[in-house]
Amino acid sequence: MEKSFRRLTIVPTCMAVVARIMAAKTGFKSVDEYIASQPDATQRVLKRVRNAIRKAVPGAEEVISYKIPAYKFHGGPVLYLAGWKQHYSLYPASGTLVAALKDDLAPYQVSKGTIRFPLSEPVPVKLIERIAKFRAKEVVARENAKAATPKKPE
């Protein structure tokens, strides 16, 4: 009886520790912290992806948004980046982007605004640069369209 009582008291304690660890892992204050929280192999890949995005859109602001790295340009989100167990993802993949880069994206899983790249394959740096540039142009075009729209009188 004593052993089962101890197990019951240990389980909630372990769950509390796990909850604190998970909370700590999601409270990133920088992209460096996010990348450092990943396994070593994933860190190397995410650093290459990060460098490709920064090279393609040098004026982008690097932030944490929705608990993952994000790159903002002219006030709008260009790309979000997330590392997973078997892949890393870029978001959002607009329908226009997917159509324009259809052949280049064919080897990768694309669905619902997400492009998934396997961690086991080399980082397609040039493709990621093209994706980032394309998204930056979309953001700028959207901002220009908003600015050109006349405001309703109050």
C-alpha positions in Angstrom: 0.0 0.0 0.0 2.8 2.4 0.8 4.4 1.9 -2.6 1.3 2.8 -4.5 0.8 5.8 -2.3 4.3 7.0 -3.2 3.6 6.5 -6.9 0.6 8.6 -6.7 2.5 11.4 -5.0 5.3 11.2 -7.5 3.2 11.3 -10.6 1.7 14.8 -9.9 5.1 16.1 -9.0 6.6 14.8 -12.2 3.7 16.2 -14.2 4.3 19.6 -12.6 8.0 19.5 -13.5 7.1 18.5 -17.1 4.6 21.4 -17.2 7.2 23.9 -16.0 9.7 22.6 -18.6 7.2 22.8 -21.4 6.2 26.3 -20.3 9.9 27.3 -20.2 10.4 25.9 -23.7 7.6 28.0 -25.2 8.5 31.3 -23.6 11.2 32.1 -26.1 12.3 35.7 -26.1 14.5 35.4 -29.2 15.1 33.3 -32.3 18.4 32.3 -30.8 16.6 30.9 -27.8 14.2 29.0 -30.0 16.9 27.5 -32.1 19.0 26.6 -29.0 16.0 24.6 -27.6 16.1 22.2 -30.6 18.2 19.1 -30.9 21.7 19.7 -32.3 21.0 18.4 -35.8 17.8 20.5 -36.0 19.7 23.5 -34.8 22.1 23.3 -37.7 19.3 23.1 -40.2 17.3 25.9 -38.6 20.4 28.2 -38.7 20.8 27.6 -42.4 17.2 28.3 -43.0 17.4 31.4 -40.9 20.4 32.7 -42.8 18.7 32.1 -46.1 15.6 34.1 -45.0 17.8 36.9 -43.6 19.9 37.1 -46.8 16.7 37.1 -49.0 15.0 39.8 -46.9 17.7 41.8 -45.2 15.3 44.4 -43.9 13.0 41.9 -42.2 12.5 42.1 -38.4 13.2 38.9 -36.6 10.7 38.2 -33.8 9.0 35.4 -31.9 5.3 35.2 -32.7 2.9 32.3 -31.9 5.9 30.9 -30.0 8.0 30.4 -33.2 10.4 32.5 -35.2 8.8 35.0 -37.5 10.1 37.5 -40.0 8.2 40.7 -40.5 8.7 43.2 -43.3 6.8 46.5 -43.7 4.7 45.6 -40.7 3.4 42.3 -42.1 4.6 38.7 -41.5 6.8 37.4 -44.3 7.5 33.9 -42.9 7.2 31.8 -39.8 9.6 29.0 -39.2 9.2 26.0 -37.0 11.3 22.9 -36.2 9.6 19.6 -35.7 10.7 16.0 -35.0 11.1 14.9 -38.6 10.8 18.2 -40.6 10.8 22.0 -40.4 8.1 24.1 -41.8 7.6 27.5 -43.4 4.3 29.4 -43.1 2.3 30.9 -44.7 2.5 29.5 -48.2 -0.1 31.5 -50.1 -1.9 29.9 -53.1 -0.1 32.4 -55.3 3.3 31.3 -54.0 2.5 27.6 -54.3 1.4 28.1 -57.9 4.4 30.2 -58.9 6.9 27.7 -57.4 4.9 24.6 -58.1 7.7 22.7 -59.8 10.3 23.6 -57.2 7.9 22.7 -54.3 6.9 19.3 -55.9 9.4 17.3 -53.8 8.1 18.7 -50.6 4.8 18.4 -48.7 2.7 21.4 -49.1 -0.7 21.7 -47.5 -3.0 24.4 -45.9 -0.5 27.2 -46.2 2.5 25.1 -44.9 5.6 23.9 -46.6 7.3 21.0 -44.9 11.0 20.1 -45.5 12.4 16.9 -44.2 15.3 17.3 -41.7 17.0 14.4 -43.3 17.5 16.2 -46.6 19.9 19.0 -47.5 18.5 22.5 -46.9 17.3 23.9 -50.3 18.8 27.4 -49.5 18.1 28.9 -52.9 14.5 27.8 -52.8 14.0 29.2 -49.3 15.5 32.5 -50.5 13.0 32.5 -53.4 10.1 31.8 -51.0 11.2 34.6 -48.7 11.6 37.1 -51.5 8.2 36.1 -53.0 6.5 36.5 -49.6 8.2 39.8 -49.0 6.8 41.1 -52.3 3.3 39.8 -51.3 3.5 41.7 -48.0 4.6 44.9 -49.7 1.9 44.6 -52.4 -0.7 44.1 -49.7 0.5 47.1 -47.7 0.5 49.2 -50.9 -3.0 48.1 -51.7 -4.2 49.0 -48.2 -2.6 52.5 -48.5 -4.2 53.1 -51.9 -7.7 52.1 -50.6 -9.6 55.3 -49.7 -10.7 55.5 -46.1 -14.4 55.7 -45.3 -15.5 59.0 -44.0 -16.6 58.9 -40.3 
